[in-house]
Every structure is written in C-alpha cells, then in structure tokens.
Amino acid sequence: MDRVQMGFRHALMALLMWCVLPFAQATTAMHGLPLLRQFSANQLPASPTYPGVVVDRAGNLYAASGEGVMLYRSGVWELLEVAGEAPVYSIMLARDGSIHVAGAGVFGKLLLRADGTHRFVDLLPRLASAGLVQAPVEVFSLGETARGVHAVSADGLFVLEKNGSTTRLQVPVGARARPLVAGDDIYFRVPGEGLYRVDKNAMVPVEGTQSLAKLRVPAAWPYRGGLLFATADGFHFSDGKRLRKLDTDADATFRLHEPYTGIALADGGFAVGSFDGTVMRFSPGLRLLDSFAACAGEMYDLVEDREGAVWVSGESGIARLRWSLPWTRFGRLHGLSGRVFDSTWYDGRLWVASMGVWSAPPSAAGTPMFSQQQWPHRDLETFALEGTSAGLLIGDRYGLSVLDPGQTQPRPLLAAVLGDSVIKLLPSAFDSRRMFALAKDRIIVLGQRDERWQVAAQWKTNIKAVDGLYELAAGELWAGDAGGGARRWRFNPDSGQLLTDQRYGAAQGLPVAAGQGTHLFRSDGVLYAISAGQVQRLQGEQFVVAELPLLTGLQAPAELEGEDNAQGSFAWTAKQLWWRKPGAATFGLQQVSDSRVPGFMGVALHADGQLRVVTRDGVLQLDPAAAESAATSSQARLDRIELQRPDHPPVLLPLSPQTLQHLPAGAGLALRFGIRSMEPEVEFRYRMLGHHDDWSPWAAGRELTYQRLPAGAYTFQLQARVLGGLPTEAVGYQLQVAPFWYQRGWVLAAFAAAGVLFVLMVVRLRTRAVNARNRLLEQKIGERTAELQSANARLSLLAITDGLTGIANRHAMEKALPRAWQLCAKLQQPLAVMMIDVDHFKQFNDTHGHHTGDLQLRRVAQTLAAQVSGADELVARYGGEEFVLILPGCDQQAALARGERLRSAVEQVTGAAGQRVTISIGVAVCIPVLEEDPMALVRCADQALYRGKRGGRNRVQIAVLAEEADGARSEKFD
C-alpha cells in the first residue's frame, strides 16, 4: 500500500509540474496583461452573440452579430442595415476585398461604395437558380480558395466558382460544419476517420491523419513547408507524408483551455482562442508567450488589424488587445480598483498605492492578483511608496510610516495626523541611506540608523506648492513654486539640517508673472524651468534662455516630468509619454493607452529590474526586449460627404480626396470626420482654404456643416490625432462651387456688351427722337431692375430659410420678433412666444442615425408649420432640435391651447410614421413695452421650457412676463 501511495504521489507531482511548467517564467517575474479594450454588449449596436470578425483593406472592422453586421470605423460602432437584421453566423474578407456574410436566411457580400455606404449583393438567388437549394437556407460558415468562395450549409458544401458557375459537394457524414482553411486548401474533420480535403468534384481523405479522428481541430496553417494543426492535445505537424505530434507548451495549455479558433499573426506567431474565453499567444517556434482570459464566456473568432492589435469576438462582447506593444498593464483585471498614485517593488511583491496599500506576488498562473493590506488607520489615500532594503516607506493621508523587514504592520515615523499628508517620496541619488518626503508645507529628510528608517530633519518649504522636486547634488534640493519662481535648499548631507534657503526669481533669470507658477523639469542632468510660457535652464547660479529636448507632439510643457535610469530617459505629462532608449539620440512618443487617456503619474525602475509607469487607474510595465510591431501611421479621412440643397433631398458624394467635387450654386455640405485607426479617442481640426484659412482648434466633434457656400474654388483640409499622439498629415478635398446664373462670366459679359451697344446707339441717334429714346431707355432700365430685384428677393428668401427643414431660420425669427413686438406694443395686444424642443433627440440620433434624425426634424418642422395661421405668425428653427413660434395677439389661454395642439400633433404625426417622438414647449406671454428688449420674452419662454423638461418632458409650461410695482419685469410660471 505504501508503495502504491508513493507511486501515486510521484505521479501527482509529475502532473503538477507538467501543468505548471509552461508558466514557470511567471514565478520569477511579474507579468501584466497586454493593453486591452473591451466592448460589452451594451456598448455595441447589436445584441449577442458575436461569432466572427474581419478587417478590410481600409482598416475597418466588420463583426457578425445576432442582429446582422456591425461596422467599427474611425473608432465608432454602427449597425449596417443593408444586410438586414437576421443572425449572422460567419463573416469573411474575400480576396477581391468584399465582405461575405452568411447566416440564418442570409448569404451574400457587402461592397463598399465610393460614398462610404455599402451595397449588399444577395447570393442566395444564385444558388436557387442553379437548382441546388431552395431559399431561404441557413449557411453556417465560409471559406475561400483560388477556386472560389465555399459556403457550408445543411445541404452540403457549395462552391461559387470564379467562372460564375456553382458546384455542390456532399459533406461526409459527421463532418464538422466549420471547415479548416489552410493556404489554398479546405479540410473537414470527420470523427472516427480523420481529415478530408476538398477536391474538384469530391471530398478525399487525407492519408495519415487518422490520429486526428478523435481530436477537435479548430485551426490549421501553412507552417515550415507543411501544415500545422491546433488540436485539443497540442500542435500536430504534417510535412505531406506523415503527421506527427509536436512537443510544445501547447500540450498542457490546450488541456486547460481547449482551443476553438486561431489565427496566424504577422510576426510569424499564432494566437489561439478557447471555449472559456482564454486567448493564448505562441511564438513562431510555438513557445507560449501569453495566456489570459480576454472575454467572458466562449470565444468565437480572432483577427489581427493593420496596427498589429488582435480583435477577439465572443459570446458576450468584443475586445481588442495590443500584443504588438512592449507594454503590459496591471489594473482592474488584477483586482485593482480606484485611482492609483504610486507603485514600488519590495520583498518579492509589487506594491500599489491607491485607497490604502495593495500588493501582489508573481503568480504561477500567469495573472497576479492584488489584495489590500488590512492595516488599521491606513485605508484612506496612499500617495507614495518606496521599497528599500530597510523597509517599505509609505506616505499617505495620515503622514509617514515604514513597514520594517519581517513585520506585518507599519511603524509610524511621524505622529499620525489625518490631513498631514505625505504626497511624494524621493530617493537620494547620492546616498542610498537617504530619502526625502514631501508633505503639504515641508520637506522631511529621512536617514537610516541601525538599518531602520528614522526622521533626521524637517524644514518649511515657504512656497505656495511644490511643482517639480529634484536633487541636483549631495546636500542640494530644488523645487518649482506654483506661485512663481523656484527654491533651492542646501543642507548638511550627514545630518539633513537645513543650511540655506534661497529663492530664484527675475533677478536670477526666471520670469515671474502674476498668477503663473514655475515648473521644474530635469532631463540628462539638466534642470529646466518653465515659467510664463518661457523655457530656461540652470547654468551656474543663473537661469538662461534654452529649448527643451525635442519631444515630438508635446502639448503641455508645464506638466513635464523626467526620469533617467538604466532603461533610458523618460519624459511625461498627464497625456503623453516619451522614451529615449539607451544609446538613442532622440525621444520617441509612446502609444501606450488602452484607448483611454491614461493620466501618467510617474516612471520608476523598480528593484526587480522592471520599468513601470503609474497611471491613474493602473500600472504599466515595459518589456524592452519585446518586439514592437512596425508603426503604422494613421490617416485622416472623411467618412461622409453630404450635399445639401434647399428643396432637394441630401445626396452623398464620393469620399476619395482625388475626386474634385463639383457643387451646384447655393449648395451646402455636411461632413463627418474619420481616421484610419482603431483608437476611439480622437481629435480633429480643419480649415477651408478660400473660405477660412486658419485651422480650427482641436476638438473631438466629428460633424461639420457648411450652408450655402459662395461660388468659387476651395480646398477642405482635415487633420486628426489620437489623444496624446501626433497629428496626421493633412488630407485635402478639392471643391468647386458653381455660381448662380447671374454671376456667370458670360452673363456679366453679355450685360456689359449690351451696355456698350446701347451707349453707341444713344450717341448715334441722340439727334433723333431724344424724348422717345429716353422713354425706351427708362423702360429697359426698369426691366433690368425688376429682374435684379427678383433675383435679390430669391437670395433674401434663401438667407432666411433653414436649409434642413425648409421653414424660417433663426435669422428670420430675430428680424420678425422686433416687428411683432412693436406692433403689439402699439395696439396694446398680448404677444406670445413658444420655445419648442424635441425630447431626447440626441438619444434618437444615436439610435437611428443622423440621416433618420434629419428626416424626423423635417417631419416635426412641417407639423409645426401646418399649425401656423395668419400673416404675422411665424415658426422658425432656432437651432439643433429647437424651434420658436411667434404669435402676435395671442393671450395666455389661447397660447396654452395652441401649445397643447402642437404637442399632440407632433406626437400623432411622428407616431403614425413609426418613429414617435414628443416635444416640450415653453410659453411666455406679455403685452410689449417699446423700450424693453424683445429677446427677454424668448429667454422667459426658454426658462419655461427648461422647467417643463425638468418636470418630465412632453408637456406645455407657461410663464407670464409680469410687471411689478417698480416697473420691472419678472417671470411667473404656471
């Protein structure tokens, strides 16, 4: 029995070593997760599941879903309506660039039009016309070879040949519905038999693959002259003659996480996804590089985009992970929560300062988990940590303490006082037994006595707030002053006692401006001062004018911090991070966010040799040896160009910058900005050369409208940048706006020629019938004047008409209101003004799209206009989804009744159109006084509208501009 038990124990130990071996590296070094952005179902435009993803040649992502095809373009998700809302099971990028989709009753391809919209080509009729299937039919999966597109359904395998014919092949009984596409061949696994290859007219068994008969085979790739198969028990390789099992890290990994899908990566490696949502990355030599849970539930598909990121689609969402970057991250998935202030390495663990102190050891499972230290009175914000051989120094809201080696509770170094915060710890670069702590109004010098940290000295800073703290020499500290100027403290290096406290200001070359501070920044041993928009450097005892190191794309110089260590030189602001590698001459801007502004807090080389960057919600870790993918430059672009003309439906124009856009006279444009990048946090700026030549400020807005561009030639230019990144090159779109007929050259020339001929005739005939000629001249001038007046009248009408809705615009309202005010004041009649707003219109736009939103605005406007009667009444679009109604001679009761009719009419009309919306109306009524401002009545109505929206929307709120005893007006609401 003992021998049996001993054998069992040996076997169990061998099994445990076999399972842990692939993750052995994790036991000696902390390993973060790749930068990851997850899109859950409530962030996506269609409901689960999401069985497939592809990336087209333009860098756009297409995803299959339970409600059709989703498109991720320029960082924004949208649901494509052209393919319908049937569940899509499979999606494929064909060799001709089209997107093929297959699902429940749907099989076809999406073609991208020149104007950015899509056209769906239904391929089911092609199969039905060939007599092979009766539509509708379920198509489960897709593949492609040089022969054509292959579609798998319950009726068999259908091949849409390149020559236009269609071939049907019988799938072996029990074959897996999802084919294996490897190179230019397609395989099916048949349980109990092995692999079958699709031949011209039949399925033929593949010799030597019987060992795969009982294994799930989710993926296959060309590999080193043969084929590599990912199976449930690891990797298998076929050289065309025989199939053999490879001894790799996948043997243990795939037994823990059974593979379901996989792709070959651009670097020659492979990514494999499992049923349980785990994604595994292998090197070209099949060594396991990474393994972690990328999504909740089952994982269905993977695809690599042009920026080197891998997209993961699964049962409940879609994720994007950045293996191509040399940065990994510790954050929410490791148990951290809340804001992070600092991190350090101590006693074989990574420590993080947040709400309290958190720590995690390296994990044999590859994903370390942080836990909070349960220390009494240490559960508030911890701002600074520093691991040393003499203990872990802790600066928090209670003050300063140290966790001595071997102890479980920190020892106070100062009396614990809530609010006496220590916000920074600075190790001395000249004495490893010296540490500086920065409190609210003082510097604390720490030293070691008997290998224990003690407070050696303290002194007041005498400045408003420290803005950059650096040690330049033994016994010398410098700090920038948020109130202006800088401070230098010299102290005894042995005792820490303060010797001198000197302020640097204008006399030492530092410009000091009221309300502006001085920020210090150090790089390559040079101390820079940034003050009042100018840069100086310390030279001897003076600051002299200087330039900062070249930091490409620097946006906020006054936030710069610097750190030099064995991994290179680093500089950072809250939104940007630069790294100059050892031996390099220039800094490189790092793209290290997971699509959120990271909020860089600090950079440090920890005692375990790892370079880490603290961000607001996590810790980044640098792997300098990791192969970084070649940078792909982003490109600005327009995703939509819409031609707008009064009394005409909108027309979409081609998106190519090489296309000269010819626009008719009086046309307007509605533009939507885009970028060839998968990052969602993007800013844009633009200009229209020939119309406004200066660049607009950078902003996140993506929509722009030009109304009635004057005749002429223009160049619209657009730039984009990912937040914290470099601007793209400006892309230009050429526009040519035609003149009105009376502005054309030949018309003007004809008028000029007619005038010259007329003058010659007058001179020649002046002696004959002068009076008759004069009358004829007056008649012609009158005719010409009438024509011009008519043309001017048409232009005036265009100037006061809203281009989208066809009703009066705000300019017309601002001209009509004073007239109505004066008329009612003269007649002592009441004047009513209604402010009308479409409820929840932004949500309507986000749900149905801007085009549907524009149609809805026209429908609301026409409904309002139909309720207007009388020559003096006016309805106008005030802006966005707001409208104004001016009603002269309408008292309070009548205005309330009119408002209720309007509200009911809009609800009925939009409901009948199948897209019900409601409106809120604010009403203001008064008898005007000539000396007062008519816009006061509009503001009063706007306030009433605001109260109505706060009261629940879909209502009429009335206010009366009443006159008080002192003659002043006040607002009263009913």
C-alpha angles and dihedrals in degrees: 000000000000090000091050092049090047091051091048090052092050090050091048092050091049090051092050092049090048092053095044097042096085089057097044091114090062091063092065102039138030113253122199129195124263115262103281135188118189128200111200124200093265089057094052127079094231135048125253148310111066108191101169147022134189135175119220128215092267092058096255121139122226120194131190116227144170089268103041135280123340123203125208107197129163090351095306129108122221136168116237110227097190094079093049128237100280117128112273116214101181138020127188139182105227124213091252091058097255122128114237118203131189133182146108104353092337131103122151146095136270118226121195113229124215090253093058097256124114134242120207118216109200110219098182093085088055091058092043093050089054089058093241102114139006113235133266098056135156114246111196107186145000139216138167139212133167086276094062145271117326120209124189121208137154088271094059140266117324121198118201097206121216089240091062099258126117126226128195121207127188113241114222114257111270094014116151111258092226111074125214112238112199118167107312096337134084123212136189125201115224115196112241093015113052131229129350123198122214108244128183098277105005148013113270125196117246112235117240098016097107089109087070094055094098098034129086108242109194100165143022133182140179105262132177095334095318141050128289118206125197109212138169091268100042138280125335125193130205122193091188093266105059140002120231136180115245121221103230142136087269091075093076097027096055091049088058095040112026109216121241104168140005146177138201112245127224091247091060094260130109138240119207126190125203138210091254095056096260117140119203127196123205130190121237085265090054095250113150108248102170141002128179144132106274098174141014115257127359122353116223111176146004134203135174119225129212091265092060095254122132121227119211123200122192149153097295108019152339129265137189121209129188109219089152092073124079089230130096127183141222112203145110094344088058093053099265118136136176128018119335120216107174145347138202143170119248137156094356094307138098111239125201129195113220131115090345124335123307130189140181133186123217110281127224087212089063098243114082117208124214124223129190119248110243097222120153114249092004100098099101128081115319109200106180139027130180124179116210138163088258095054146290112301114212127196115188144141090290095054130252132340141155133221102218119215112279094012128117100203127053121247116226115240091187131027105278108249120169108238096023088110126186105208105176140030118199119189114215113252090207104043122034089200092059128082133175123213122196117213128178096278107002148050117237118203115207128196137175123252117180089350090302126113116245136171108259102177145341134202139177117257094214091206134108095246135333112257105184123354122206139165109222100175141357105292095011129104128178129197135179116232119228086208093056135282129039137267132225121195122191118193142169106278091213103045101021091229114152115252105173136006112197128180120213118208142134092326090060094045100269113128110224119198127185111263094009125104133208119246122200123213128178128202130160089358092302119123113216126192120205111197134155090353093305132109125222133170129213112255113173107310095337138070114231132190111274144155126247120243112276104276106173114227095007108175105171113034092171090065098053120135126178141205131180120195143138092290092058138265122319133193127180149171128190091278105025138054128191128192128192109194120222109281094014121124101213140041120249122213110238124221098207106141124111088227094290129094098264100205099221111221106173148337125223140164104228129214092258089063095253123131110223134184121205115220130181094267106020150356125270121209125203123220103191092186094056114109108247114210119242109276114253114209116230119232128211116228144161114254094189136022113183123186112216124195130168112262091007130099116249116271124206116227131206115279099214112118088214091063116094106223113220110202126191122240115288093013126151132204133221111198133190116201123222143171134211093240137095093227112110100199100078135151128205139197129186147177137191109222108217092026105046115354100189121090117250118237117272110269140162094234114118101189127080131170130195115193122206102345113209118247114278147080118295140176117211111204126193134188129184136188136184108240107278092010138103123282117255121238112277113263116209131211118195117222131187116190114196120227125240114265093261090052095056118112097237091052092051090044090050090052090049093048091048090052093051092048090047092053091049091051092049092050091047096047099033090111092054124069096338094175094048091049092050091053090050089049092052090049093052092046089051091052093049091047091052091051092051092046090052091050091047090049090055090050091049090052090052090050092058098040124091108237096215104044102025093230127108117298131224092271090058090049092051089054095044097047097065090048092052090045093053092045094051092043090053093048093037090233127144120261120207126198124189124200109201126191129182107237119241092354094153089056089048090052093047091050102042103023133249095280092057088043090056091051090050091052090052090050092051092046094051091048090053092046091052089060094055117101132171131048094262098050118096136185116195139173106248096190138300107353094341125107134185127213120196115200116181115200093017116132128205098272094046091047091051091050092047090050093053091050090051093048092049093045094053092048092050097045095047091043091053088052090057095248106086119195131167133216135217119216130201114196128196124183131185143144102251125238114208095227095055130087113262090208088068087074090053091050090049090052090048090054089050089051090051091052091048091053091049088050093060107284126249091079145100116246116190129200129180123213095225127190118235129208095270092052095256122130123240134183122245123185130207 
